[in-house]
Structure formats: structure tokens, C-alpha cells
Amino acid sequence: MPNVREPKTGKDYRPIKKKLTIRRNPTPVTVPKPPLFTTALDVIQAHLNGNSIASLSKSRITALAKKTALKESDLATFVAAHKLATKTNLPADALFAITKDGVQPDVTSLASTDIRQLRKEIESAVKKNIVSNSTLTSFDAAKQTFARLQASETTLKTLINTYKLNIPSSFAGRLEAKGLKTLADVRSAGGLGQLAKKVKLNADDPRLVTLAAHANLSVLGSDVRTNSILIKNGYTHPSQIAKGPDDIFVHKLSPLIGFTEALRIQSVAKAQNTLSNPKPSVFTAALAALAPHLDGNSIASLSKSRIAALAKKTALKASDLSTLVAAHKLALKTNLPADALFALSKDGVQPDATSLASTDIRQLRKNIVTAVKKNIVSNSTLATFDIAKTAFVRLQTGETTLKTLINTYKLILKRQ
């Protein structure tokens, strides 16, 4: 188009081209479909009327399937998973995933399946959106429960076949004939020597040694495959793990079973060793340490110089030995139990009849309770104190002045 100009102004009247802005519709946000387990849980909750999922009957499942538009087979599996969860203390979502992937919803089938295979089935269920990814986390957290289930519910023959243990199946049959059907049975039979006598075998029989080791390690919450690795590396009993150097076990086993699992197993072994072999009380340890050095003398007869010499020999504190001797001397004088007197002396009561007799019996018992908590004496000392209360009362009557008794027990005396 030719330029058109006004003669006077010289303005350009050509049309102005404008840029067009094309606005696109925003991409719709896709909301992920909830997993089948979550859907079933949300839908059923509204129809439970206070009942548990595990309590739903077949007829109730059929009715709910019609109401909720869920498949009856899915609901039946859902309820079966919750029933099994109630029985085994395992997570219901993991059991639902495993059952949907082909494992029968019963304890035997579950316990006789390799734990690694169970995890693969849950991974498959996550991909199919049967359960959420968090189910893998709940399964991993429950592995110890699965392992204990294997020890108590799976027959020896099944474990041997499942985990390819180097033990003939016929050997398992021999043990089962003696009533030893599971690892829990083998463990309860006693040590290796007792077990060998029961099945009439030598204690060094490699088949028996291997099964006994698996039974011992089953208390750690690790599965049979993991325990096989421990056994190959020389660990056949939790006490070997508990008493060994911390860094050796974790360093040696971490590349094979993972750092977290190695550390967990070590912690469990140490905790169990502490429970089975509790640290003796100060009183008990002192008695045990003194016994070889008394040469027929009584503890009450030990002099200060002898106490000092014994403290060096036994590595006991001289102050603890002095208190122990004082407690035994007072026990001879008062016919009160030496362990209770030792506890009271260690908790601040002077080791003499007057101080003892002038203290409220309730306060004395509190002092012993404190001493028990500090592991100065064992819990049985409370029982011996309670039995000896009448002797304490007699001591008060014979050793305590009336003024002290009046002040101690806040007695109110009326003038006649």
C-alpha cells in the first residue's frame, strides 16, 4: 500500500501491525489414583459400625462388596490380611500385598517363604498400585517379626529346603521324630551337649552344630539367610557377638549384610547378654572377691590394715570393703541381715545400732529401695529387710531413747 501523507503535517497513516499473544490452557494436574489397600480402607471405614476389619464375616464381605463397588475377592483378601496381622503382629498392608501376589494368607505359608522373596512381592504390588511405597518401609521395620515367625512356625525340613542349608532333609526328620520340629524347639532343648544326648549323636556332629547355631542366632531377629552368613564367619551364638570387640563384628559383617543390620544385630546381642548375665550388685561382687582371701576368717574380723591389703588384691574400693566389714560387724551385734545393713550404710545411715534404731523404719526401707536401684544390693535385700522388721523394732525398743522415739515418730504425749 502506498504511503499516504497529509500535505501539511507529513504524518504516516500506514496501518500498525500488532503482535498477537496466544495463551495456552494450563496443563491439567494428574491426581494419582490411590492404592487398592488405601481405597479399600477408606471405603470400609464408613461401614464398620465400630467393628474391626478382622471380624467381618463372609456374608458381611459380600454385602459390603455390593455397597462399595469393590471386588469381593479384594475385600476377602483385605479381611484375611487383617486377621493375619492380628495373629502375627505384622503390618496389614504388607500382608495384603504379599497375599495379592500369591502367598497364601496363613502363618505357615508366610513363615516358609524366603524374606527376600516376600520383599520382591511387595515391590511388585507397589508397581501395580496395590499398596503404597510406604509398605516397603513397614515391611523392612517388621523383618525381625518375620524372622521370629520363621523360628517358631516353620518346620526344620522346610527351612533347610527354603534356604538351601547344607543339611540332609532326612536329618530334620530324625529331629522331628524326637519332638524337635522348629528352631524354637531346638533352642528350648538346651545347649549343644543336651541336644546331642536327646537325639543320640555326638556333640561335634556338623549337622547338629549348624542347626544348633541357627537356633541360637534366631533370637536376634535376623532371618535364616543372614544367620547362615554369621555362622560362616564364625559366629554361632549371640554371646560371641556381644563379647567381641565392637568394631571387629561391624567391620567384618557390614559388607555382607549391610552396616545397619550388622549394627542392629550387635546391639540386640549385647542387650540380651546383659539381661542373661546381669551385672552383680556391689554387695555380691564384694563377697565373691573376698571369699578366696578370707583363709577361714569371718568378714567381721577383718582389721583396717587387712582391709587396705585386700583392696589392693581385689581391685575393690577400700571404702566399699570398710562398709562391708562394718555391716557384718553390726549384723553380728543386732541379728539383722548384713546385705540390708550394707545398703543402709551406703545410703547414708551410720553403721551403728543407735543411728539405725533412731531412724523411722519406713525411711530405712526407702534407703534400701534406693540402694537396689543403684545396684548396691540385689532386689532380694528388700525381702530380707521386710522379714527382719521385727528385729528392727526390738532394736528400737532396746537402743533408742524415749526422746529420740518421740521426735522420730512425732509422738504426742498428753499430760495426766
Secondary structure, DSSP 8 states (H G I E B T S, - for coil): ----B-TTT--B-----------------------HHHHHHHHHHTT-TT--GGG--HHHHHHHHHHH---HHHHHHHHHHHHHHHHH---HHHHHHHHHTT--SSHHHHHTS-HHHHHHHHHHHHHTTSS-THHHHHHHHTHHHHHHHHHHHS-HHHHHHHTT-SS-HHHHHHHHHTT--SHHHHHHT-SHHHHHHHHT--TT-HHHHHHHHHHHHGGGT--HHHHHHHHHTT--SHHHHHHS-HHHHHHHHHHHH-HHHHHHHHHHHHHHHHHHS----HHHHHHHHHGGG-TT--GGG--HHHHHHHHHHH---HHHHHHHHHHHHHHHHH---HHHHHHHHHTT--SSHHHHHTS-HHHHHHHHHHHHHTTSS-THHHHHHHHTHHHHHHHHHHHS-HHHHHHHTT------
